[in-house]
Amino acid sequence: MKAILCHSFTGPGDLRLGEIDVPQPAAHDILIDVHAASVSFMDQLLVSGLYQMRPPTPFVPGTEASGTVVATGNKVTKFAPGDRIACSSWTGCYAERMIAKESKCVRLPDGVSFETAAAFLHNYGTAYYALVERARAQRGETLFVTGAAGGVGLAVVDLARHLGLRIVAGVGSDDKAALVRGYGAGAVVNYRSEDLRDRIKAITGGNGIDIGFDNLGGAIFEQMARVMAWGGRLMPIGFTGGEIPSLPMNLPLLKNYSIIGVFVGAWAEKFPAEAARMNESLVQLLAGGQIRPHIDRVLPLEEVTEAMRAVANRTVQGRIVLRIR
């Protein structure tokens, strides 16, 4: 079968289309005919050797996909051949067929396209785990999210609107403002051209933010730490800016706010039943039109290098999806 292969951790430019054997499902696994797969920042970090894990090479990249069930392991109980599903996995999605754990798959309702289904589990799973499970967000609270026009950031904005939060969206260029406003942001801050602390203070009347969701790290996270409200929750999600920040711990001390780590992939591994229930909740929101993943463009599988470079260059709004079938 056809698959994209990563032979070395030297970046998207060295990915190659090749032929590999069809994988065989173990007891709790599902074999899937892949129709579509999305491209995330994590995917390009992984093939560049910049992520915290390094699979043995060669491997097939791709962390999120959708398709139809071909076969199941003998201990799979929720799915059968022919079911339309979305799934997540650490690797394997950029191929004609892939293996996913039963706990990381969810059945798709009628009317949800494979392209849309390939672009929601990771983004909205991160958003849901952060806002609902970790921050315990309450209606009316003020949220500030960085990278708000990207895949995860836009999902946070979308879900936060559904939860009734007051949303301040952080973007790195003005051309992204219209998109985040269309998804529910009441205010937008361009942290590359505006003073973040001054703007947050002005927007919140000096009260600060209840929930900070940060994808970037570095100086932006440090500035967010200085505009938190009393009893707030500051959440590091990732460090796409390339710098892991350090904080003076008197800052959370003085305002009794919490710093809460959010790593949904590790949580899903440790608590698969809870993660599966979250996925079911998300797919119901998707089917009901209460969340709406944004697809920047759909490309053929062979253009995965172009897709990853666009993600790395931050020219993508929402997700790029690769069409495989």
Secondary structure, DSSP 8 states (H G I E B T S, - for coil): -EEEEB-SSS-GGG-EEEE-------TTEEEEEEEEEEE-HHHHHHHTT-SS----SSB---SEEEEEEEEE-TT--S--TT-EEEEE-SS--SBSEEEEEGGGEEE--TT--HHHHTTTHHHHHHHHIIIIIIS---TT-EEEESSTTBHHHHHHHHHHHHHT-EEEEEESSGGGHHHHHHTT-SEEEETTTS-HHHHHHHHTTT--EEEEEESS-HHHHHHHTTSEEEEEEEEE---TTS------THHHHHHT-EE----HHHHHHH-HHHHHHHHHHHHHHHHTTSS---EEEEEEGGGHHHHHHHHHTT--SBEEEEE--
